[in-house]
Structure formats: structure tokens, C-alpha cells
Amino acid sequence: MKAARLGLPMRTFLAVVVMVSVFPGLAAGQASRPAPKSAEARLQAIEDKDAIHAVMMNYGRTLDARDFAGFAELFARDGEYVAGASSAKGPAAIRELLEGLLKKNAAPVPGRDFHLFFNETIEVNGNEATALSKGGFFVRGADRQLQTSALVNYHDQFVREDGKWKFKRRQLGENAPQPAGEAR
């Protein structure tokens, strides 16, 4: 009987109490914020980003050392490399492509050219990730003067394959890659 005699202010008060207990973030103005991740999930995200960063850095290190076998290992079994009109699919084909490209645009002797990478952003989503970064390829000419050979944007897709992060697709250039399934 008492419930029937509750006035409008008391019903409103009870409705607010129920909402705050069911939606605790509402009281703090956090209704649209996602639930905080566990410490374990946050640590895994940091470790994944660190491993992906290492793949990105090893890309330059292996090319600079002319370690084309190590370079090919950075790509997934169905990995893809796209640089303007040049492209290849699969680690062996990507290795062959880069060996040929470096014969054309690298210094004649390893150690006289190098890659630099910067301004990277990495987004991890489970066993897949994307990244955007910038990179430069620098060569010392015959007069030992440093020359910029290329400055590019890298649009990357990664996949965790056999427990290791690898390039699924690395595209050099200004335009972002098209989502899978769209016509190229």
C-alpha cells in the first residue's frame, strides 16, 4: 500500500537510484566510455605494439644489411608488398622484388645507405593490426654527401602468424590501402 502512496518525487528518486546502480558510469558522466580493460589486456596491447614496432624497424635493418632472407621472414605466408607499380605477394616474391629494387636505387656498397622510420601509429585488434608511419631512405654519394633517395608513407596491415607478428600488407605511398574485398 505504501508504494501506491509514493508521490512523483519519490518515484523519480527511486528510478535514479535504480539507474545509478545498474549503470554506475552514468553518475560520473561516463555512460559513453567503454569499460576499462584489465591490466592483463593493457599489458598484452603494449607487448603487441612493441612486437609490431620491432617488425617495422627490422624491415629497415634487414634491407640495410642486405639480409634478404631475414627480410622475407618479416612477411606472412600470403603477405603483400606494394610500392607504386611494383608489387609482390609471398615472402619469396617480395624478397626477389626488393633485391632487384635495391640493386637499382641503393648505394653500391652496404653501409653507405640506411632507412629511418618515424611518426608511427599502431592500432591492434586481436590478431590483426594496422599502422601508419613515415620513412626515409638515405644514400651517401661518391662524395660522401648524404642524399635523400626517398621519403614515403607506409600503410601497413599486420597479422599474428604462428605466434609472431608479420606484415600482411605493406604499401608505400600517399594513399591508404583499400579494405580487403574492394576492387583495386
PEQUI-V445227 format. One record per residue. PSI is psi as a letter, one per 40 degrees, with the letter a starting at -180 (none if undefined). D_LAST is the distance of its C-alpha to the last C-alpha in Angstrom with 2 decimals. Layout:
PSI:D_LAST ; PSI:D_LAST
This chain:
d:70.53 ; d:69.69 ; d:65.98 ; d:66.97 ; e:68.88 ; h:66.04 ; i:65.32 ; d:61.96 ; d:61.76 ; d:62.36 ; d:59.67 ; d:57.23 ; d:58.24 ; d:57.74 ; d:54.30 ; d:53.28 ; d:54.75 ; d:52.81 ; d:49.49 ; d:50.04 ; d:50.87 ; d:47.89 ; g:45.43 ; d:46.93 ; e:44.19 ; d:45.05 ; d:48.34 ; e:46.75 ; f:44.03 ; f:41.37 ; d:40.29 ; e:36.62 ; i:36.45 ; i:35.12 ; i:37.76 ; i:38.33 ; i:36.90 ; i:39.42 ; d:40.41 ; d:38.94 ; d:35.49 ; d:35.64 ; d:36.72 ; d:33.90 ; d:31.34 ; d:33.07 ; d:33.16 ; d:29.45 ; d:28.58 ; d:31.06 ; d:29.60 ; d:26.03 ; d:27.61 ; d:29.30 ; d:26.07 ; d:24.73 ; d:28.08 ; d:28.37 ; d:25.14 ; d:27.14 ; d:30.41 ; d:29.32 ; d:27.71 ; d:30.81 ; e:33.08 ; f:31.09 ; g:31.06 ; d:28.02 ; d:29.12 ; d:29.25 ; d:25.90 ; d:24.25 ; e:25.98 ; e:24.05 ; i:20.87 ; i:20.55 ; d:20.85 ; f:17.16 ; i:16.35 ; i:13.54 ; h:14.10 ; h:11.83 ; g:13.96 ; b:12.71 ; e:12.45 ; h:14.09 ; i:12.68 ; i:14.50 ; h:14.77 ; i:18.22 ; d:21.16 ; d:22.77 ; d:19.83 ; d:19.11 ; d:22.85 ; d:23.01 ; d:20.26 ; d:22.05 ; d:25.43 ; d:24.43 ; d:23.00 ; d:26.17 ; d:28.38 ; d:27.06 ; e:27.00 ; i:29.40 ; i:33.15 ; d:35.05 ; h:36.78 ; i:35.31 ; e:36.75 ; e:36.37 ; i:32.85 ; i:31.34 ; i:28.50 ; i:29.12 ; i:27.03 ; i:27.75 ; f:26.90 ; i:25.14 ; h:24.51 ; h:23.94 ; h:23.48 ; h:24.51 ; g:24.06 ; b:25.99 ; e:24.48 ; i:21.18 ; i:20.82 ; i:18.72 ; i:19.98 ; h:19.68 ; i:21.97 ; i:22.95 ; i:24.22 ; i:26.17 ; h:27.10 ; i:30.62 ; h:32.66 ; h:36.40 ; a:37.28 ; d:40.43 ; e:42.45 ; e:41.24 ; h:39.66 ; h:36.55 ; i:33.53 ; h:30.16 ; d:27.59 ; i:24.50 ; h:23.85 ; i:20.43 ; h:18.80 ; h:17.66 ; h:15.26 ; i:16.28 ; h:16.09 ; i:19.27 ; i:20.85 ; h:24.54 ; h:25.03 ; f:28.64 ; e:29.89 ; i:28.19 ; h:25.29 ; i:22.55 ; h:19.19 ; d:16.49 ; h:13.86 ; h:14.94 ; h:12.84 ; h:15.05 ; a:14.76 ; d:15.29 ; h:12.15 ; i:11.83 ; i:9.01 ; i:7.18 ; i:9.48 ; i:9.40 ; e:8.86 ; i:6.35 ; i:3.77 ; none:0.00
